[in-house]
Amino acid sequence: MSNINIFINSNSSAGFVSYYDSNTAGLKHAVSLSNYPSVAAEDIIKSVIANTPDAEIIHNCIDNRIEGVILPGQSASVINIPAYCTQSRLIGIPENLVGFKECKNHLNEAYREFAEALKIHDSWEKIYLDNINFDALDALELRLENIIFDIEFLGKTPSVRDRFFGAATADGSKDYVENITEGCKKRYFIKGRPGSGKSTIMKKLLKKACEMGIDTDVYHCAFDPKSLDMLVFKDLNVCIFDSTAPHEYFPSLESDEIVDVCKEAIKEGTDEKYKAELDAIKADYASHIAAATGHLKSARECYERVNRKYLERIDYAELENVKDVILNKIFG
């Protein structure tokens, strides 16, 4: 096994969404660094990562910096909780710093723009929902179910973790799909349009996996967390993911397989029939996403100012002591 890169938080159409609890529940050692400056937290976390080859590296959903790590082999985690997510303090950081309020304001504006974009996306999805053959979609899901789960019931309570493979960062959409899936023996690339049934198929496959006792990592859509973008069936070493923009990939391994939902279940000619309407929807959607990204850039700038103020108040000797305490706690 090698290191993988993930997100457990997202700046989304539903606001700030965190799956912290889902990823730390049951761990023997769950270390929370509250409000640590990004540079200081990253230094601590990298020292932890250096001690193991099997780390799940967590990235910040604004600037993509490392903000945490999960160590399955040690049943441990070290995760920094950014200042804009909490009021708690562990190293004496003032709460009313210049830039903190501005950061929160820009994040709230980004959430508002993402929420508007979701309304537009819903109208985009409706075009395809109105032209879907649900019997064909069900048949496709059942076919995948029979192929993927061609095993006996495992007879155990499955581990299910919620997370994200990407994020809408200040620098645009970022994902780690290739890194997360590179070790899978079988990868299914779902192709389709918004509303064509990709997430619906994955939700049904997840339900079946849970019934069979299969450990599964569930990757939600960073834009709309209610929707699913990828499932990794850990007991099977198999994954299935939404391989469309902004995280579009194509098969590169002999075992890779494309699942074309539109070809299977969407009425032929739908794209052509609604082209003008779809073009207008896409343009409107893109404008709100661009506006949200602009606010994320401003939020990052404000947060960086906050971080600089944090750094002025840090006792570096105490920081080294914190690092030693964490390393000893996890690795003995």
Order of alpha helices (4+ residues) and beta strands (2+ residues): beta-beta-beta-alpha-beta-alpha-beta-beta-beta-alpha-alpha-beta-beta-beta-alpha-beta-alpha-beta-beta-beta-beta-alpha-alpha-alpha-alpha
